[in-house]
């Protein structure tokens, strides 16, 4: 690492740039290089060939704000106190539990350390959704904030005017993903060449509303027809939801990827990222830049239009199953990360904080990133064992998921659902779809993991939802 920093000039000038791309609601199966046969992502596939592709990387929560808080703090959502998407609230047979409605100012955020100790330019572009004004990116360590504010999706749509207080309106009809990508490119082109930069690029894509340029939608309508899937009803109607807000509304599980609008959003996002990567090349920055691409939670597959499918993973956004938390993760750093490799190393969101400090040549902050591990060895393709990974989502989701906690150790995953204290145990090596609950047939493994899960919850003071005495099943 030190040799990289001392190649020429000052150590500060030679610190690697970091480009961190966190997409919104993009699922594990949404890239061609992860198995999609309907969506087209040639630029991200090209990126994967230049570095390492993780097959068992995880978001720290099945919804957005908690995962985003984990990036900024190096902590699990339960540790930082943001366990639900900010603004979310549902009750059913169980009450909801409280959570922080903003990223606490007491957290020593990742951009703050990179800026103050590493001399980094710190830029945020895109979605934030970590609290009201006063807790926006510029208040949490970023020198530049373009597009990040209170809301978690473009409520007025993806075409200008957007109605964002942190993004100057573009010409009518301008597409949001195009605009944000150009803003990121402009920051790179107009950078201070004497300082490294941390570009925290969090596109709003591919969150609802599902809107994309008309020509791309037409392309995928034609593709669906050519594949013979345009006439197939992709939605399987499921059980009714039991929360007060959505009572009686049935789940709508998508069985295959065939939504032309979603596919168009994916291609547009991919094309824009390709332009960003080309800019790094043109500016002579690629060899000294770490690029990391991932997502905040699984693809939306069970409600709200159910635009994508995560199969063979179970369910999607808002669920404790693999479809809710397993994510694509690609990392590229020429000369450090080998090209075209794949790993099944397990990682989770809090790991980015200590890893990026190591990349920047900075001392760790173990008192801050208490749940994260430095996974730079895994980025390099070296043998790496992260150990257990935990989740705690004590809320009902808008997508049908119920309050629960889970742990993965090795190939085994245990989920505890708080309604009825139900336990589900899966061997992910042999059952990636979580189809066979082994809790009864493997009682010793189940008991061991349940003990570990309860001990972890106690260690982070995780809140457990209590019975709703006013609830009636009728």
Backbone torsions as a table, in degrees:
resi	resn	phi	psi	omega
1	UNK	NA	-46.2	-178.4
2	UNK	-63.4	-34.9	178.4
3	UNK	-61.5	-37.7	178.7
4	UNK	-63.5	-38.2	-176.6
5	UNK	-74.3	-22.5	-173.9
6	UNK	-105.9	16.3	-178.3
7	UNK	-57.2	-43.2	176.6
8	UNK	-162.2	157.7	177.1
9	UNK	64.8	-162.7	-178.9
10	UNK	-77.3	157.9	177.9
11	UNK	-61.0	-39.6	-179.0
12	UNK	-61.3	-43.7	-177.4
13	UNK	-66.8	-26.7	-175.9
14	UNK	-97.8	2.1	175.1
15	UNK	-58.8	139.8	-178.2
16	UNK	-67.4	144.0	170.5
17	UNK	-73.3	155.3	178.6
18	UNK	-128.3	123.0	174.4
19	UNK	-114.4	111.8	-178.0
20	UNK	-112.1	115.6	-176.6
21	UNK	-109.3	113.8	179.8
22	UNK	-116.8	103.8	-179.8
23	UNK	-80.1	169.0	-174.4
24	UNK	-112.8	117.6	177.0
25	UNK	66.4	22.3	180.0
26	UNK	-87.7	124.2	-172.3
27	UNK	-88.3	168.1	-176.3
28	UNK	-60.5	-30.8	-176.6
29	UNK	-100.3	14.9	-173.0
30	UNK	-88.2	-3.2	176.6
31	UNK	-109.5	147.6	177.6
32	UNK	-58.6	-40.4	-177.8
33	UNK	-71.7	-7.1	173.3
34	UNK	-105.1	0.3	172.8
35	UNK	122.5	-2.3	-180.0
36	UNK	-70.2	134.9	176.5
37	UNK	-106.4	-4.2	-179.2
38	UNK	-107.4	-44.6	178.1
39	UNK	-77.0	153.0	-179.8
40	UNK	-122.9	117.9	-176.8
41	UNK	-132.6	62.7	-175.1
42	UNK	-63.7	-32.1	-177.8
43	UNK	-72.2	-40.9	177.1
44	UNK	-72.5	-31.6	173.9
45	UNK	-64.1	-40.7	177.5
46	UNK	-63.3	-40.8	177.6
47	UNK	-60.3	-44.2	-178.2
48	UNK	-60.7	-34.2	180.0
49	UNK	-69.7	-19.6	-179.6
50	UNK	-90.2	-5.2	-176.2
51	UNK	-151.6	-138.3	-175.6
52	UNK	-115.3	141.0	179.0
53	UNK	-118.6	121.9	179.1
54	UNK	-90.1	134.4	178.1
55	UNK	-100.3	-12.6	-177.8
56	UNK	-134.0	49.6	175.1
57	UNK	-94.9	148.6	-174.2
58	UNK	-129.7	147.3	163.5
59	UNK	-82.9	152.7	-175.7
60	UNK	-80.9	-3.6	178.8
61	UNK	-157.2	152.9	177.5
62	UNK	-81.9	4.2	171.7
63	UNK	-132.3	170.9	-159.4
64	UNK	-76.6	-57.1	-171.2
65	UNK	-54.7	-42.8	179.6
66	UNK	-60.9	-41.6	178.2
67	UNK	-62.8	-42.3	180.0
68	UNK	-64.0	-38.2	175.7
69	UNK	-64.4	-34.8	178.0
70	UNK	-63.9	-39.7	177.5
71	UNK	-59.5	-46.5	-174.4
72	UNK	-72.1	-24.8	-171.3
73	UNK	-115.2	-19.8	-173.6
74	UNK	73.1	21.4	-177.5
75	UNK	-123.0	154.2	169.2
76	UNK	-65.2	152.9	177.3
77	UNK	-53.7	-39.2	-179.9
78	UNK	-65.5	-31.0	179.8
79	UNK	-73.5	-42.2	-177.8
80	UNK	-81.0	-18.2	176.0
81	UNK	91.6	13.5	174.5
82	UNK	-116.3	96.6	-174.5
83	UNK	-107.9	-5.8	179.5
84	UNK	-130.9	156.7	172.7
85	UNK	-61.2	135.7	-171.4
86	UNK	-65.7	124.0	-174.6
87	UNK	105.0	-12.8	-177.3
88	UNK	-81.4	143.0	178.2
89	UNK	-161.1	124.4	175.9
90	UNK	-143.1	146.9	172.7
91	UNK	-130.5	154.3	175.6
92	UNK	-149.9	-129.2	175.6
93	UNK	-65.3	-20.4	175.5
94	UNK	-114.5	150.4	174.0
95	UNK	-75.1	164.1	173.1
96	UNK	-81.5	165.5	174.3
97	UNK	-116.5	152.4	-179.5
98	UNK	-73.6	157.5	175.8
99	UNK	-152.4	160.5	178.6
100	UNK	-67.4	139.0	-179.2
101	UNK	-94.2	13.1	178.1
102	UNK	-163.1	159.3	174.2
103	UNK	-70.1	118.2	-175.0
104	UNK	-58.8	139.6	179.5
105	UNK	-68.0	-15.9	180.0
106	UNK	-74.9	-14.9	-179.8
107	UNK	-75.4	132.4	177.6
108	UNK	-87.7	90.4	-166.6
109	UNK	-70.1	159.2	178.6
110	UNK	-54.8	-49.7	179.7
111	UNK	-63.6	-31.2	178.0
112	UNK	-61.7	-45.9	179.8
113	UNK	-66.1	-44.3	-179.7
114	UNK	-61.3	-38.1	-179.2
115	UNK	-73.9	-50.7	-172.2
116	UNK	-76.6	-34.7	-176.1
117	UNK	-103.2	-24.4	-177.0
118	UNK	-109.9	-5.1	179.9
119	UNK	71.3	20.4	-176.8
120	UNK	-75.5	143.3	162.3
121	UNK	-75.2	131.7	-175.9
122	UNK	-118.7	116.8	-175.4
123	UNK	-123.2	132.4	171.6
124	UNK	-113.7	129.6	176.7
125	UNK	-131.1	123.5	175.1
126	UNK	111.1	-153.0	-174.9
127	UNK	-64.8	148.1	174.2
128	UNK	-122.8	-73.7	176.1
129	UNK	59.5	41.7	177.0
130	UNK	-125.5	34.7	172.6
131	UNK	128.1	171.3	-178.1
132	UNK	-77.0	176.6	178.6
133	UNK	-53.8	138.1	-172.2
134	UNK	103.8	-17.3	175.9
135	UNK	-128.2	26.5	177.9
136	UNK	-80.0	174.9	-175.3
137	UNK	-51.5	-41.2	-178.5
138	UNK	-66.3	-15.1	176.8
139	UNK	-97.6	-0.3	-176.5
140	UNK	-129.9	30.7	169.6
141	UNK	110.4	-3.6	-178.8
142	UNK	-96.9	134.1	176.5
143	UNK	-75.4	-29.2	-178.0
144	UNK	-129.3	136.0	174.2
145	UNK	-131.6	115.4	177.5
146	UNK	-122.4	105.5	174.1
147	UNK	93.6	-4.8	-178.3
148	UNK	-93.6	125.6	178.5
149	UNK	-156.1	-156.9	-171.4
150	UNK	-65.5	-44.4	-170.8
151	UNK	-75.6	154.1	-175.9
152	UNK	-102.0	-3.7	175.9
153	UNK	-156.5	160.6	-178.2
154	UNK	-74.5	92.6	-174.1
155	UNK	-63.0	-28.6	177.5
156	UNK	-90.1	1.3	176.9
157	UNK	103.9	174.0	-175.9
158	UNK	-86.4	-2.4	-179.8
159	UNK	-111.2	135.0	-178.0
160	UNK	-59.7	143.1	8.0
161	UNK	-79.6	139.9	-173.3
162	UNK	-91.2	-33.6	-177.8
163	UNK	79.4	25.1	177.7
164	UNK	-92.7	129.5	177.1
165	UNK	-71.5	-13.0	-177.4
166	UNK	-110.7	16.2	178.8
167	UNK	-143.4	116.0	178.3
168	UNK	-61.1	135.7	-178.4
169	UNK	-61.3	139.7	174.3
170	UNK	-95.2	-176.1	176.0
171	UNK	-61.9	149.6	-178.3
172	UNK	-56.2	131.3	179.4
173	UNK	93.2	-7.4	176.3
174	UNK	-60.4	142.6	-176.6
175	UNK	-94.9	131.9	-170.4
176	UNK	-58.4	-45.0	-178.1
177	UNK	-63.9	-38.7	175.7
178	UNK	-60.1	-45.1	-175.4
179	UNK	-65.8	-48.3	-178.2
180	UNK	-63.7	-38.5	178.5
181	UNK	-63.6	-40.3	177.9
182	UNK	-65.3	-36.8	176.9
183	UNK	-61.7	-41.6	178.6
184	UNK	-64.5	-42.3	178.6
185	UNK	-62.8	-42.1	179.9
186	UNK	-63.3	-37.6	177.4
187	UNK	-61.7	-41.9	179.9
188	UNK	-65.7	-44.6	-178.1
189	UNK	-66.9	-32.6	-176.3
190	UNK	-103.3	21.2	-176.4
191	UNK	-66.9	162.8	167.3
192	UNK	-79.0	109.7	-173.9
193	UNK	-69.8	-8.4	179.1
194	UNK	-91.4	-2.7	-178.8
195	UNK	-130.8	143.3	173.0
196	UNK	-71.2	166.2	179.4
197	UNK	-130.8	150.3	171.1
198	UNK	-115.4	107.5	177.3
199	UNK	-97.7	109.2	177.9
200	UNK	-95.9	91.6	-171.1
201	UNK	-103.5	108.6	-176.3
202	UNK	-118.3	82.9	-179.7
203	UNK	-58.5	150.3	172.1
204	UNK	-73.5	-26.6	177.9
205	UNK	-65.0	140.2	10.9
206	UNK	-112.8	39.0	177.9
207	UNK	-64.5	152.9	172.3
208	UNK	-60.4	156.4	2.7
209	UNK	-72.8	147.2	-179.3
210	UNK	-80.7	97.2	-178.3
211	UNK	-136.6	138.8	-178.2
212	UNK	-154.6	165.1	175.7
213	UNK	-55.5	139.1	-172.6
214	UNK	-60.0	-37.0	-176.6
215	UNK	-66.5	-35.2	178.2
216	UNK	-71.7	-38.2	176.8
217	UNK	-61.1	-43.9	178.6
218	UNK	-60.2	-38.2	178.8
219	UNK	-58.8	-44.5	-176.3
220	UNK	-81.7	-22.5	169.4
221	UNK	-63.0	-43.5	178.3
222	UNK	-66.9	-37.8	179.8
223	UNK	-65.9	-42.4	178.5
224	UNK	-60.9	-39.6	178.4
225	UNK	-65.9	-43.0	-180.0
226	UNK	-64.1	-33.2	179.6
227	UNK	-82.4	-7.1	179.6
228	UNK	74.6	23.8	-178.8
229	UNK	-112.0	0.9	-177.9
230	UNK	-69.0	-25.1	-177.6
231	UNK	-95.0	-2.6	-179.2
232	UNK	-85.7	127.7	173.9
233	UNK	-71.5	112.0	-174.4
234	UNK	-81.7	-8.2	-171.8
235	UNK	-102.2	127.9	173.9
236	UNK	-104.5	117.1	-179.3
237	UNK	-73.9	129.9	-175.9
238	UNK	-115.2	-159.4	-177.6
239	UNK	-66.8	157.0	177.4
240	UNK	-76.7	148.4	178.6
241	UNK	-77.1	154.4	-173.6
242	UNK	-114.0	7.8	177.7
243	UNK	-81.8	157.4	-178.6
244	UNK	-60.3	-42.9	-175.8
245	UNK	-70.3	-28.1	-174.0
246	UNK	-123.3	21.3	-171.1
247	UNK	-58.0	126.8	178.3
248	UNK	88.1	-15.7	178.9
249	UNK	-71.9	124.2	-175.2
250	UNK	-78.4	149.8	171.1
251	UNK	-68.0	151.0	-179.5
252	UNK	-129.8	86.4	-175.8
253	UNK	-82.3	123.4	177.2
254	UNK	-82.0	131.1	-174.6
255	UNK	-95.2	-18.2	179.5
256	UNK	-154.4	158.1	177.8
257	UNK	-82.5	114.3	-177.7
258	UNK	-154.6	6.3	-175.3
259	UNK	-79.6	112.0	-177.1
260	UNK	-61.2	-37.6	-179.4
261	UNK	-66.8	-42.0	179.1
262	UNK	-66.8	-43.2	178.1
263	UNK	-60.1	-38.8	178.3
264	UNK	-65.3	-40.1	176.4
265	UNK	-62.6	-40.1	179.0
266	UNK	-63.0	-46.0	-179.2
267	UNK	-65.7	-40.4	178.9
268	UNK	-62.3	-44.4	177.0
269	UNK	-59.6	-46.4	-178.7
270	UNK	-61.6	-44.9	-179.9
271	UNK	-62.9	-41.7	178.4
272	UNK	-63.0	-43.6	178.9
273	UNK	-63.7	-34.5	175.2
274	UNK	-59.9	-39.1	176.4
275	UNK	-65.5	-37.5	177.0
276	UNK	-63.4	-45.6	179.2
277	UNK	-63.3	-39.7	178.5
278	UNK	-64.3	-34.5	177.5
279	UNK	-64.1	-42.3	176.6
280	UNK	-59.8	-40.5	177.2
281	UNK	-62.7	-49.0	-175.8
282	UNK	-64.2	-31.3	-179.9
283	UNK	-85.5	0.9	179.8
284	UNK	70.9	29.0	-173.6
285	UNK	-106.3	-15.1	-170.4
286	UNK	-58.8	-39.1	-176.4
287	UNK	-68.5	-18.1	-179.2
288	UNK	-121.3	34.4	-179.6
289	UNK	-133.9	127.3	170.3
290	UNK	-87.5	124.7	174.1
291	UNK	-111.1	128.3	176.4
292	UNK	-125.9	129.6	179.9
293	UNK	-122.8	130.4	176.3
294	UNK	-160.4	-165.2	-178.0
295	UNK	-140.8	163.9	-173.7
296	UNK	-88.5	-23.1	176.9
297	UNK	-166.9	176.2	-176.0
298	UNK	-69.9	169.0	-179.5
299	UNK	-67.7	148.2	-178.6
300	UNK	-75.6	108.8	-168.4
301	UNK	-132.1	-1.0	-173.3
302	UNK	-128.3	-13.3	177.8
303	UNK	-157.8	-177.7	175.9
304	UNK	56.4	40.1	179.8
305	UNK	95.5	-18.3	177.9
306	UNK	40.0	66.1	-172.2
307	UNK	-78.3	-14.2	-179.1
308	UNK	-135.5	172.4	179.7
309	UNK	-131.2	134.1	-177.2
310	UNK	-102.3	4.3	-178.3
311	UNK	-55.0	137.6	17.9
312	UNK	-85.2	1.6	177.0
313	UNK	-73.1	150.9	-179.3
314	UNK	-83.1	138.7	173.5
315	UNK	55.6	-145.3	-175.7
316	UNK	-173.9	-147.3	-179.2
317	UNK	-46.6	136.3	176.9
318	UNK	86.8	1.7	-176.9
319	UNK	-119.0	153.4	178.6
320	UNK	-79.7	-9.5	-180.0
321	UNK	-76.0	172.9	-173.7
322	UNK	-57.8	-35.0	179.5
323	UNK	-62.7	-19.1	179.9
324	UNK	-88.4	-20.5	-171.5
325	UNK	-131.5	-22.4	-179.4
326	UNK	-77.1	132.6	-170.6
327	UNK	-130.1	154.7	165.8
328	UNK	-65.9	144.9	174.7
329	UNK	-146.9	118.9	179.7
330	UNK	-125.1	134.2	177.6
331	UNK	-131.9	133.5	-179.0
332	UNK	-133.2	130.3	174.6
333	UNK	-155.8	93.5	-174.3
334	UNK	-53.1	135.9	179.5
335	UNK	85.5	-14.7	179.5
336	UNK	-117.4	-49.0	178.0
337	UNK	-95.9	123.0	178.6
338	UNK	-60.0	155.3	-178.2
339	UNK	-86.0	142.3	168.6
340	UNK	63.3	36.7	179.3
341	UNK	-110.5	160.4	-179.7
342	UNK	-128.9	145.4	179.6
343	UNK	-140.8	146.0	173.7
344	UNK	-101.4	17.1	175.7
345	UNK	-58.0	134.3	179.5
346	UNK	-84.1	130.8	175.5
347	UNK	-136.0	165.9	175.6
348	UNK	-147.3	164.9	-168.6
349	UNK	-53.0	-44.7	-178.6
350	UNK	-58.4	-15.7	-177.7
351	UNK	-69.5	-20.4	-177.1
352	UNK	-65.7	-36.7	-176.5
353	UNK	-58.6	-60.5	-179.0
354	UNK	-65.9	-28.9	179.0
355	UNK	-65.8	-45.0	-179.7
356	UNK	-67.3	-32.6	174.7
357	UNK	-63.5	-42.2	178.3
358	UNK	-63.8	-42.7	178.3
359	UNK	-59.3	-39.1	-178.9
360	UNK	-79.8	-1.5	-179.2
361	UNK	73.6	25.6	-177.2
362	UNK	-103.9	154.7	178.1
363	UNK	-67.4	145.9	176.4
364	UNK	-67.2	159.0	175.4
365	UNK	-121.0	71.6	-173.1
366	UNK	-60.5	-25.1	177.6
367	UNK	-71.6	-16.1	-180.0
368	UNK	-101.0	-59.6	-177.4
369	UNK	-86.3	61.1	-170.8
370	UNK	-66.0	-23.5	-177.2
371	UNK	-104.9	-10.6	-176.6
372	UNK	-90.3	153.3	174.9
373	UNK	-124.0	145.0	177.2
374	UNK	-71.0	110.9	-176.8
375	UNK	-104.5	20.2	176.5
376	UNK	-56.9	-38.9	175.1
377	UNK	-57.3	-38.9	177.9
378	UNK	-66.7	-38.7	175.4
379	UNK	-57.2	-36.2	-178.4
380	UNK	-80.1	-2.4	-179.6
381	UNK	82.3	13.7	-179.8
382	UNK	-83.6	155.2	176.4
383	UNK	-56.5	132.8	-175.7
384	UNK	-153.5	130.8	178.3
385	UNK	-119.7	110.0	-175.4
386	UNK	-77.6	-29.1	-174.6
387	UNK	92.5	-166.2	-174.5
388	UNK	-65.4	146.7	174.0
389	UNK	-121.4	137.7	-175.9
390	UNK	-121.9	151.9	172.5
391	UNK	-134.2	148.6	175.4
392	UNK	-145.8	109.2	179.7
393	UNK	-128.4	84.8	-172.1
394	UNK	-85.6	39.7	-173.9
395	UNK	-135.4	156.1	166.1
396	UNK	-81.2	135.7	179.5
397	UNK	-95.1	165.0	175.4
398	UNK	-72.8	-11.2	-174.2
399	UNK	-102.9	2.9	176.9
400	UNK	110.6	-10.2	179.5
401	UNK	-70.4	149.1	-178.8
402	UNK	-109.6	157.1	-177.8
403	UNK	-57.1	136.8	179.5
404	UNK	-172.0	176.0	173.8
405	UNK	-132.0	159.0	176.2
406	UNK	-152.8	162.8	178.0
407	UNK	-142.9	141.7	170.2
408	UNK	-119.5	127.6	174.0
409	UNK	-132.4	117.6	-175.8
410	UNK	62.2	-130.5	-180.0
411	UNK	-87.2	-5.6	-172.8
412	UNK	-98.3	141.9	176.6
413	UNK	-133.6	129.5	177.3
414	UNK	-115.2	133.5	174.6
415	UNK	-118.6	131.1	172.3
416	UNK	-111.7	116.5	174.7
417	UNK	-94.2	132.8	-171.4
418	UNK	-77.5	-22.0	171.9
419	UNK	-71.9	112.5	179.1
420	UNK	76.2	5.6	179.8
421	UNK	49.9	46.7	-176.8
422	UNK	-82.9	135.1	178.5
423	UNK	-110.0	138.1	174.9
424	UNK	-130.7	132.2	-176.9
425	UNK	-124.5	131.1	-178.2
426	UNK	-133.9	144.6	169.5
427	UNK	-98.2	104.9	-173.0
428	UNK	-71.3	-19.0	178.0
429	UNK	-69.4	-37.5	-178.1
430	UNK	-104.4	-10.1	-173.7
431	UNK	-145.0	69.6	-177.5
432	UNK	-63.8	-24.3	-177.9
433	UNK	-85.7	-0.7	-180.0
434	UNK	52.1	51.2	-177.6
435	UNK	-94.7	-21.6	-172.6
436	UNK	-122.4	103.6	179.5
437	UNK	-75.1	116.9	-175.8
438	UNK	-103.1	17.0	-176.1
439	UNK	-59.5	-37.4	-178.8
440	UNK	-83.4	-35.1	-176.4
441	UNK	-82.4	-16.8	177.8
442	UNK	-126.3	65.4	-172.9
443	UNK	-63.9	-34.1	-178.1
444	UNK	-68.6	-44.7	177.8
445	UNK	-63.9	-41.7	179.9
446	UNK	-60.7	-46.3	-178.3
447	UNK	-65.9	-40.6	180.0
448	UNK	-62.6	-48.5	-179.1
449	UNK	-67.4	-35.6	179.1
450	UNK	-65.3	-38.6	176.3
451	UNK	-62.3	-45.2	178.8
452	UNK	-61.5	-41.2	-179.2
453	UNK	-64.5	-44.7	180.0
454	UNK	-65.9	-39.5	178.1
455	UNK	-63.6	-40.8	178.2
456	UNK	-64.5	-44.9	179.2
457	UNK	-58.5	-41.5	178.4
458	UNK	-64.5	-37.3	-176.5
459	UNK	-68.4	-26.8	-179.4
460	UNK	-105.9	7.3	179.7
461	UNK	56.6	43.3	-179.5
462	UNK	-66.0	137.1	-179.8
463	UNK	-85.3	137.1	-178.6
464	UNK	-112.2	127.6	-179.7
465	UNK	-67.2	141.0	-178.6
466	UNK	-102.0	163.9	-179.2
467	UNK	-59.8	136.8	177.9
468	UNK	-89.9	102.8	-174.4
469	UNK	-69.0	-16.6	179.3
470	UNK	-91.2	-0.1	-175.8
471	UNK	-84.9	138.7	175.1
472	UNK	-127.4	138.7	-178.7
473	UNK	-78.6	-10.1	-176.1
474	UNK	-65.5	NA	NA
